[in-house]
């Protein structure tokens, strides 16, 4: 199997690469092509054909060549995040929309190349729950309207539509994954408005204080980085026939309140960790959070075999194992 | 008021132009700019500033100039139909998607032009019920997912998303109208799979035979050309604040079965007209029709003051008044 990853240098891309090299439902992998705007690092231990390349997908750089090598599975994770897509509208449309469209077109043209064998790769695209916007029911069903309230969500929703159309026409076999909010996101605190959901766990576990800008009753939808990688590899291999024309899925997650996050932290790391969380309401973040989904009914993804984390305690435990113990 | 119509030479564009000249909620109209790929005809009786221009919106031809004149209301009706968008995929994306995106961008850039006054025109975009795809409930609510099963429907759904994002950001004040299937469509029979819904009324009224390729129980969602024009002029003037972030609407129509169409024809034109309808099942059309919507709950459009035709009898009567009596 030849696997191509766009966006391989990002947090999920690196974890996916590591998982693929360690062994996954996609094994054996003979060839791995890793692409990002900065050159992805070579994963240790991979013995197949490896290519790590810096290329800008948003202008189609090198795209024809990547696709001419006919990867069997293409993970398309490359995107700029919601804050940046909102701040720089044209960059968001270029990277998040045009990049995806160029990729789909390159695949279509490769399959139509005169004298060439048919080509219909599996394409796994990461969408987002940002495709949804208020008014939202407390539990969102699989057939709820995509009405994003950000340019990022708009771009993801448009890419879902393109992926479905190119799949329906037989040019590729696409699946779009609306990932839950990733928690605990490793690394430094960032400026994302949702960052505190991870911060109130990650910082206390590292002995650092963390600010909680919203009320304890705030509820949101989470998956661990480990679960996200599991979703991606499962999406690369599972039978997509049950999806019919609707190629994108809301993935299972945990609907957890801030209070429940804190109690899980207390069970795993004790009162001293919890004491590092400081409550400082931020009205701007509070208003924004009110427009975010709280929970989903993910019957379609469940039926395809996608599975959520077992509990928020398990999410914290996975963070400790994957980030703190390996770093130690 | 300065009104610009893209797609002014099409059936709806011509009827809209006539209605605007005769007097509408938009009156008084000082300037009228009519654009299509073929040059629109000058409407008789218009005394304001008139420009009728052939231009290809899909490549942005002349676009900067049209927008630099700062029309207050822009009707964007230009599109290729579903059959053509399916047969020529790239032409469909170019005309139905790229054309719309170029238009939205031209408006944005005009508003951002250095030293220029703010510019935020009303943009009325014609979408379609082709944005919906199976599985469909018997009555489709306003928050049902857009999951098109054609490239045409995909392009319309994408344009709805773009319209919402550009409106949310304040570059324009957009509204997308998912028109019901237009019935009775005037003119010659065309190759559209849905053509028989109009054909079984139009042809018998003209003394011609018509073929019915589906069962009498087939149910679909209709508006007259007259209602469609009323939707467009209402959309150009009504307060859009109640729409919030969701800028596109399914419009009210009549949910009518073929049997009900035929009984309405009998009431208006008698048994002799009905006798001209010949039943010849076409399994391909029957399969296609099974994927089409039957009825909608249009609470949002109702609340904004959009109104359906009174009855299918009234639809037939409007066709006779607008097409047969004026032609005689």
Interface residues (C-beta under 8 A of the other chain):
Chain A: X89 X133 X134 X135 X142 X143 X144 X145 X146 X147 X148 X149 X151 X154 X157 X158 X161 X162 X164 X165 X168 X169 X244 X245 X246
Chain B: X89 X133 X134 X135 X142 X143 X144 X145 X146 X147 X148 X149 X151 X154 X157 X158 X161 X162 X164 X165 X168 X169 X244 X245 X246
